[in-house]
C-alpha cells in the first residue's frame, strides 16, 4: 500500500507539473518555478497564464476528481453495487435542472447579482437544484429502509428531472440550447483564482467527512445486520453517506458541470490496484487516484488531438469505459463487498 501510494503521489506531482507547463503556450519548468515563487520573469504573459488560468484549473481538477471518485466509492459501498456512481441518486440531475431553468428559461442571467451575473447565477442555480434533490433523497431515506428501493427512487427522480430538462430544451432557442449543451460537457477551467477558496473549502469538508466514515463503511461491507450488531446506527450512517456524497457531487457539478465516468471508474481502479476492500486504505487511495485521473483527462483535452481542444466529457469515457467493461466481464471473479 505505502509503495503504491508513494508512486501515485510521484505520478501526481509529475502530472501537476505537466498541467502547469504544457498547453497551447508551453512554459519552461524553470520559469514556472520562478513564477510560483513570486519572482518576475521576462514574460509577463506567462505569469498571467500560470496564476489566472493553469493554477486554478489544476487545483480544480484535483479537488473535483477526488470528490467524484470518493462519491462513487461511497455509493458503491452503500448500495453494494459496483455500477453505482455519484449521479445515480439524481443529485447531479438536480444541478442540471437548476442550470437548465436559468439558461433555457431565463436566458442565463436573472440580473440579480450585478456584474458577477452569469457565472454566479448559474452556480447558485446548480447548487439549489442539487441540494433540493439531496434533501428529497435524505427525506426518502428516512421513509424507506431498503437501499434497493432508495436506489430506485433516486433513479426515478433522475428520470423526472431529465424529462423537465427535455421540455425546456424543446421550447428554448438555439443559442440557449447550445449554451446549456456546452455547460453539460464539463470543464475544469471555469473556476477563477478568487472563487477557488470556496471550491476547496466545500470539497475539502466533504473529503474530511468521507475519512470519518471509514469505520462504518467497513462494517457495511459485512452486511447491514452485522454492522448493526457492531453498534453502527444504520439510519444515521446512511444519511451521513448520502449527505457526504450529495455535498461533493453538488459542489463539483455546480462549479465544473456534470462530469461522467470519473466517479464510476476510479473506485474500481483503486480497488484493483490495492487488491483490497478495506476503506482505511481505499478511501485515501481513491482520493489520490481521482485527482490523478482528473488531471490526466484535463491534459488529454488539450493534447489528444494536436492543435485542437476536446470537451472533458468526450475524454473521460475513453479512460472510464474500458474499466467498467472489464469490471462487468470479470464481476464473478472480483470480490468487492466481502
C-alpha positions, 0 to 999 in steps of 0.5 A: 500500500505505502509503495503504491501510494508513494508512486501515485503521489510521484505520478501526481506531482509529475502530472501537476507539473505537466498541467502547469507547463504544457498547453497551447503556450508551453512554459519552461519548468524553470520559469514556472518555478520562478513564477510560483515563487513570486519572482518576475520573469521576462514574460509577463504573459506567462505569469498571467497564464500560470496564476489566472488560468493553469493554477486554478484549473489544476487545483480544480481538477484535483479537488473535483476528481477526488470528490467524484471518485470518493462519491462513487466509492461511497455509493458503491459501498452503500448500495453494494453495487459496483455500477453505482456512481455519484449521479445515480441518486439524481443529485447531479440531475438536480444541478442540471435542472437548476442550470437548465431553468436559468439558461433555457428559461431565463436566458442565463442571467436573472440580473440579480447579482450585478456584474458577477451575473452569469457565472454566479447565477448559474452556480447558485442555480446548480447548487439549489437544484442539487441540494433540493434533490439531496434533501428529497433523497435524505427525506426518502431515506428516512421513509424507506429502509431498503437501499434497493428501493432508495436506489430506485427512487433516486433513479426515478427522480433522475428520470423526472428531472431529465424529462423537465430538462427535455421540455425546456430544451424543446421550447428554448432557442438555439443559442440557449440550447447550445449554451446549456449543451456546452455547460453539460460537457464539463470543464475544469477551467471555469473556476477563477483564482478568487472563487477557488477558496470556496471550491476547496473549502466545500470539497475539502469538508466533504473529503474530511467527512468521507475519512470519518466514515471509514469505520462504518463503511467497513462494517457495511461491507459485512452486511447491514445486520452485522454492522448493526450488531457492531453498534453502527446506527444504520439510519444515521450512517446512511444519511451521513453517506448520502449527505457526504456524497450529495455535498461533493457531487453538488459542489463539483457539478455546480462549479465544473458541470456534470462530469461522467465516468470519473466517479464510476471508474476510479473506485474500481481502479483503486480497488484493483490496484490495492487488491483490497476492500478495506476503506482505511486504505481505499478511501485515501487511495481513491482520493489520490487516484481521482485527482490523478485521473482528473488531471490526466483527462484535463491534459488529454483535452488539450493534447489528444488531438494536436492543435485542437481542444476536446470537451472533458466529457468526450475524454473521460469515457475513453479512460472510464469505459474500458474499466467498467467493461472489464469490471462487468466481464470479470464481476464473478471473479472480483470480490468487492463487498466481502 
